[in-house]
Amino acid sequence: MSNENLLLEQCPTGSCGYGMLRGGGSCDGGNSSCANGRLAFFKTTNSDESKALENVTQRINDRLDALGAGPEGHKLSFLRTPIGIAVGWIQHPPNAEQQPPNPSYVRADEPGVVDELMIDRRVSPGDNSAAGAWEYQITSNGITCTPGTVATCWIGPFLLADPSAPYHPPEVRAAVEFIIDELNQLYKDAHGRKLALIRRDGAMGLAWVMQQSQPAQMAV
């Protein structure tokens, strides 16, 4: 599959941040915590693993293409949180990366953001292993994510965020549940690796990673 045109979309690389209030929120020029839902495909050396990730990436992108954007710039987006990666219907204003953070919103690294996202913990209970900024390194043994200062590795699990309900159509909720189910089926493997989103070559894509050590905790 091709990664062309991913850079032309709003917040494609996780360069945006998000802010939330109960009932809605938006992505803007923030702390690398928001990326639109379309994914790039990063090939690995293992052909079977590459094919599995390519297939799930294609299924997710096909679902997002069919869904499109909302009338006010809402898109299905990935949001980095202290307990995993939330998937939600979030507004992306024009030139979102250049918009200053809205001071009235609860930001991704502030207390209470998980509550503002209205994460449905019944769908996928998370823990605090995703908290903090993680950076990935490519080694001879694969991809390793360690504590860092720039969040280039977003750790799962994948969570259902519903901040704009009941203001979006039911097909949005169905698409979110579809994506979460696809990704959480692959979340952990027999080798102790986790499924993560990594920022590479100007795009976000799925990768199997080993998570080492614990960074400073983001507030929950």
Secondary structure by P-SEA (a helix, b strand, c coil): cccccccccccccccbbbbbcccccccccccccccccbbbbbbcccaaaaaaaaaaaaaaaaaaaaaccccccccbbbbbccccbbbbccccccccccccccccccccccccccccccccccccccccccccbbbbbbccccccccccccccbbbccbbbbccccccccaaaaaaaaaaaaaaaaaccccccbbbbbbbcccbbbbbbbbbccccccccc
